[in-house]
Amino acid sequence: MLKKKGVLRELYTNRILFLMLVPTLLYFLINNYLPMIGIYYAFVQFDFNTSLFQMDFVGLKNFEFLWKSGKLTELTINTVGYNVAFILLVNFLSIAVAVLLSEVKGKWFKKITQSALFLPYFVSFVILSVIVFNLFNYEQGVLNTVLQQLGGEPVDAYSKPKLWIFLIILFFLWKNFGYSMVIYLASITGISEEYYEAAKIDGANIFERAWHITVPMLKNTFAILLLFALGSIMKGQFDLFYQMVGNNGLLFSTTDILDTYVYRSLRVTFDMGMATAAGVYQSIFGFTLIMVVNTIIRKINKDYALF
């Protein structure tokens, strides 16, 4: 029977390789698939005194409550809005800086600049929260200290929700765009020098070479990074938002995302059903989005699609 082609033949022929896969398969089974049973919490009335499958089944009432309360709409707008801004601004700045650095001739300047821009990526979100607090603290923050010394009035930044839209985007860019810039810079180094030499012979200047050669060659890298980012567009940046905003309810209207809402639902209100419903909605929305975008990209150019 093993001589016939099929699953058993494949398993027997490569039994050592499949055996090496067992620890990885067990890891994903235990940590990624078995916990998915908890999705059932989204459809029941949570009760600490009752086991999961003995709780009262309420169907879509948890989702209905989220929708009618208006919270789901607010969370979706905040989560998607921030992530769209993150994706567009990070990629634009990363490509621009990578192209500029690739044209710099000074080796030491390029290395120092690259390291300086990449360094904030390693700053933890806890340290970032300390930096933000010391900058915008009402009583002893750097901003208000400078304003008072200049004769101005102090600003209570922690009571101005709209201000934090710009602050969160600004600090996200400061922390993360250096990482994407290194990826684009690595892609640029892989472009053949023959293209640039031919462009020089044709009289193209540095800007024309960058626009007509470097940027088009980065389309594939941009498409892949875009799809990866879109896959987690509903995930948000929990560490960033929670560490910068914390439990300041005054800022929730513009800074509350799905991740922070789920965390507070579990930690403060202990509403497992509502938190799970928000998490399920988050996963389905993200999965649908990446499938739609990948389909569109595949129709435009199959080489740029993930699958």
C-alpha positions as CSV (number, residue, x, y, z in Angstrom):
1,M,0.0,0.0,0.0
2,L,2.9,2.3,0.7
3,K,4.1,2.0,-2.9
4,K,1.0,3.9,-4.0
5,K,1.1,7.7,-4.1
6,G,-0.9,9.4,-1.3
7,V,-0.8,10.7,2.2
8,L,0.5,7.5,3.8
9,R,3.3,7.3,1.3
10,E,4.2,10.9,2.0
11,L,4.1,10.4,5.7
12,Y,6.3,7.3,5.5
13,T,8.8,8.8,3.1
14,N,9.3,12.0,5.1
15,R,8.5,10.6,8.6
16,I,11.6,12.3,10.2
17,L,10.6,15.7,8.9
18,F,7.0,15.3,10.0
19,L,8.2,14.1,13.4
20,M,10.2,17.4,13.7
21,L,7.0,19.3,13.0
22,V,5.1,17.8,15.9
23,P,6.4,20.3,18.6
24,T,5.4,23.2,16.4
25,L,2.0,21.8,15.7
26,L,1.4,21.1,19.4
27,Y,2.4,24.7,20.2
28,F,-0.1,26.2,17.8
29,L,-2.8,23.7,18.8
30,I,-2.5,24.5,22.5
31,N,-1.9,28.2,22.3
32,N,-3.8,29.3,19.1
33,Y,-6.6,26.8,18.4
34,L,-7.8,25.4,21.7
35,P,-8.4,28.9,23.2
36,M,-10.8,29.6,20.2
37,I,-13.4,27.6,22.2
38,G,-13.7,30.8,24.3
39,I,-15.5,32.5,21.3
40,Y,-18.6,30.9,22.8
41,Y,-18.5,33.6,25.5
42,A,-19.7,36.1,22.9
43,F,-23.0,34.4,22.7
44,V,-23.8,33.8,26.4
45,Q,-24.7,35.8,29.5
46,F,-21.5,35.5,31.5
47,D,-21.8,34.2,35.0
48,F,-18.8,33.4,37.3
49,N,-20.7,30.7,39.1
50,T,-21.5,28.7,35.9
51,S,-19.3,26.7,33.5
52,L,-19.0,27.9,29.9
53,F,-21.5,25.6,28.2
54,Q,-24.0,25.9,31.0
55,M,-24.4,29.7,30.8
56,D,-27.6,31.2,29.3
57,F,-27.3,31.4,25.5
58,V,-28.3,34.9,24.4
59,G,-27.3,34.7,20.7
60,L,-26.3,38.0,19.2
61,K,-27.5,40.2,22.1
62,N,-23.9,41.1,23.2
63,F,-23.2,42.3,19.6
64,E,-26.6,44.1,19.6
65,F,-25.8,45.9,22.8
66,L,-22.4,47.1,21.5
67,W,-24.0,48.3,18.3
68,K,-27.0,50.1,19.9
69,S,-24.8,51.8,22.5
70,G,-22.8,53.4,19.7
71,K,-19.6,52.1,21.3
72,L,-18.9,49.7,18.5
73,T,-19.0,52.5,15.9
74,E,-16.8,54.7,18.0
75,L,-14.3,51.9,18.6
76,T,-14.2,51.0,14.9
77,I,-13.7,54.5,13.7
78,N,-10.9,55.1,16.2
79,T,-9.2,51.8,15.5
80,V,-9.3,52.0,11.7
81,G,-8.6,55.7,11.6
82,Y,-5.5,55.5,13.7
83,N,-4.2,52.5,11.8
84,V,-4.8,54.0,8.4
85,A,-2.9,57.1,9.5
86,F,-0.1,54.9,10.9
87,I,0.2,52.8,7.7
88,L,0.2,55.8,5.3
89,L,2.4,58.1,7.2
90,V,4.9,55.4,8.3
91,N,5.3,54.1,4.7
92,F,5.5,57.6,3.2
93,L,8.2,58.8,5.6
94,S,10.1,55.5,5.5
95,I,10.3,55.5,1.7
96,A,11.2,59.2,1.5
97,V,14.0,58.8,4.1
98,A,15.2,55.5,2.7
99,V,15.5,57.0,-0.8
100,L,17.4,60.0,0.6
101,L,19.8,57.9,2.6
102,S,20.5,55.6,-0.3
103,E,21.7,58.7,-2.3
104,V,24.0,59.9,0.5
105,K,27.7,59.2,-0.3
106,G,29.1,59.6,3.2
107,K,29.3,56.1,4.7
108,W,29.7,57.3,8.3
109,F,26.9,59.8,8.1
110,K,24.6,57.2,6.6
111,K,25.3,54.7,9.4
112,I,24.9,57.2,12.2
113,T,21.7,58.6,10.8
114,Q,20.3,55.1,10.2
115,S,21.1,54.0,13.7
116,A,19.7,57.2,15.3
117,L,16.4,56.7,13.4
118,F,16.2,53.0,14.2
119,L,17.0,53.4,17.9
120,P,13.5,54.6,19.1
121,Y,12.1,51.3,17.9
122,F,13.8,49.6,20.9
123,V,12.3,52.1,23.4
124,S,9.7,50.2,25.5
125,F,6.2,51.6,25.7
126,V,6.6,51.9,29.4
127,I,9.5,54.3,28.9
128,L,7.5,56.1,26.3
129,S,4.7,56.7,28.7
130,V,7.2,58.2,31.2
131,I,8.6,60.5,28.5
132,V,5.0,61.6,27.5
133,F,4.0,62.2,31.1
134,N,7.1,64.3,31.8
135,L,6.5,66.3,28.7
136,F,2.8,67.1,29.2
137,N,2.2,66.8,33.0
138,Y,0.2,69.9,34.1
139,E,2.2,70.8,37.2
140,Q,5.8,69.9,36.3
141,G,5.8,69.0,32.6
142,V,8.4,70.4,30.3
143,L,5.7,72.0,28.0
144,N,4.0,73.9,30.8
145,T,7.3,74.8,32.4
146,V,8.5,76.4,29.2
147,L,5.1,78.1,28.6
148,Q,5.1,79.7,32.1
149,Q,8.7,80.9,31.8
150,L,7.7,82.6,28.5
151,G,4.7,84.2,30.3
152,G,2.0,82.0,28.9
153,E,-0.7,79.9,30.6
154,P,-0.2,76.2,31.3
155,V,-2.1,73.7,29.2
156,D,-3.9,70.8,30.7
157,A,-3.1,68.3,27.9
158,Y,-4.7,65.4,29.7
159,S,-8.2,67.0,29.4
160,K,-8.1,67.7,25.7
161,P,-9.1,64.6,23.7
162,K,-8.5,66.0,20.2
163,L,-4.9,66.9,21.0
164,W,-4.1,63.3,21.7
165,I,-5.0,62.3,18.1
166,F,-1.9,64.2,16.9
167,L,0.2,63.2,19.9
168,I,-0.4,59.4,19.5
169,I,0.3,59.6,15.8
170,L,3.4,61.7,16.4
171,F,4.9,59.3,19.0
172,F,4.0,56.2,16.9
173,L,5.9,57.7,14.0
174,W,8.8,58.6,16.2
175,K,9.0,55.0,17.5
176,N,8.2,52.9,14.4
177,F,9.1,54.6,11.2
178,G,12.8,53.8,11.6
179,Y,12.1,50.1,11.5
180,S,10.2,50.4,8.2
181,M,12.9,52.7,6.8
182,V,15.5,49.9,7.3
183,I,13.3,47.4,5.4
184,Y,13.0,49.8,2.5
185,L,16.7,50.7,2.6
186,A,17.5,47.0,2.4
187,S,15.2,46.7,-0.7
188,I,17.0,49.6,-2.3
189,T,20.4,48.0,-1.9
190,G,19.1,45.1,-3.8
191,I,18.3,47.2,-6.9
192,S,20.9,46.7,-9.7
193,E,23.3,49.5,-10.2
194,E,23.0,49.1,-13.9
195,Y,19.6,50.9,-13.9
196,Y,21.2,54.0,-12.2
197,E,24.2,54.0,-14.5
198,A,22.0,53.8,-17.6
199,A,19.9,56.7,-16.2
200,K,23.0,58.8,-15.5
201,I,24.1,58.2,-19.1
202,D,20.7,59.5,-20.3
203,G,21.2,62.6,-18.2
204,A,18.8,61.9,-15.3
205,N,19.5,63.8,-12.1
206,I,19.2,62.4,-8.6
207,F,15.5,63.2,-8.2
208,E,14.6,61.7,-11.6
209,R,16.5,58.5,-10.8
210,A,14.8,58.2,-7.4
211,W,11.3,58.8,-8.9
212,H,11.6,56.7,-12.0
213,I,13.8,53.8,-10.7
214,T,13.9,53.6,-6.9
215,V,10.3,54.3,-6.1
216,P,8.8,51.9,-8.7
217,M,11.2,49.1,-7.6
218,L,9.8,49.5,-4.0
219,K,6.2,48.6,-5.1
220,N,6.5,45.0,-4.2
221,T,7.9,45.7,-0.7
222,F,5.2,48.3,-0.1
223,A,2.4,45.9,-1.2
224,I,3.7,43.2,1.1
225,L,4.1,45.5,4.1
226,L,0.6,47.0,3.4
227,L,-1.1,43.6,3.4
228,F,0.6,42.6,6.6
229,A,-0.4,45.9,8.2
230,L,-4.0,45.6,7.0
231,G,-4.2,42.1,8.5
232,S,-3.9,43.7,11.9
233,I,-5.7,47.0,11.2
234,M,-8.4,46.1,13.7
235,K,-5.8,45.0,16.3
236,G,-4.6,48.5,17.1
237,Q,-1.5,49.3,19.2
238,F,-2.6,48.3,22.7
239,D,0.7,49.1,24.4
240,L,0.9,52.5,22.8
241,F,-2.6,53.6,23.7
242,Y,-2.8,52.1,27.1
243,Q,0.6,53.3,28.3
244,M,0.0,56.9,26.9
245,V,-3.6,57.3,28.0
246,G,-4.1,54.8,30.7
247,N,-7.5,54.9,32.4
248,N,-8.1,58.6,31.7
249,G,-11.8,58.6,30.8
250,L,-11.7,62.2,29.5
251,L,-9.7,61.0,26.5
252,F,-11.6,57.9,25.6
253,S,-13.7,59.6,22.9
254,T,-10.7,59.9,20.6
255,T,-8.2,57.4,22.0
256,D,-10.3,54.3,22.9
257,I,-9.7,51.4,20.5
258,L,-11.0,47.8,20.5
259,D,-8.0,46.4,22.3
260,T,-8.2,48.9,25.2
261,Y,-12.0,48.4,25.4
262,V,-11.7,44.6,25.6
263,Y,-9.0,45.0,28.3
264,R,-11.1,47.3,30.4
265,S,-14.1,45.1,30.0
266,L,-12.2,42.2,31.5
267,R,-10.2,44.1,34.1
268,V,-12.8,46.7,35.3
269,T,-16.3,45.5,34.5
270,F,-15.5,41.7,34.2
271,D,-17.9,41.5,31.3
272,M,-16.5,38.5,29.5
273,G,-19.4,38.2,27.1
274,M,-19.1,41.8,25.9
275,A,-15.3,41.7,25.7
276,T,-15.4,38.5,23.6
277,A,-18.0,39.9,21.3
278,A,-15.8,42.9,20.6
279,G,-12.9,40.6,20.0
280,V,-14.8,38.4,17.6
281,Y,-16.0,41.4,15.7
282,Q,-12.4,42.6,15.6
283,S,-11.2,39.3,14.1
284,I,-13.9,39.0,11.5
285,F,-13.5,42.6,10.3
286,G,-9.7,42.2,10.0
287,F,-10.0,38.9,8.2
288,T,-12.6,40.2,5.7
289,L,-10.5,43.3,5.1
290,I,-7.3,41.5,4.2
291,M,-9.1,39.0,2.0
292,V,-10.8,41.9,0.0
293,V,-7.6,43.9,-0.3
294,N,-5.5,40.9,-1.3
295,T,-8.1,40.0,-4.0
296,I,-7.9,43.5,-5.4
297,I,-4.1,43.5,-5.4
298,R,-4.1,40.0,-7.0
299,K,-6.3,41.3,-9.8
300,I,-4.0,44.3,-10.4
301,N,-0.8,42.4,-10.2
302,K,-0.4,38.8,-9.0
303,D,3.2,39.3,-8.0
304,Y,2.2,41.7,-5.3
305,A,-0.4,39.5,-3.6
306,L,0.3,37.4,-0.5
307,F,-1.6,34.4,-1.9
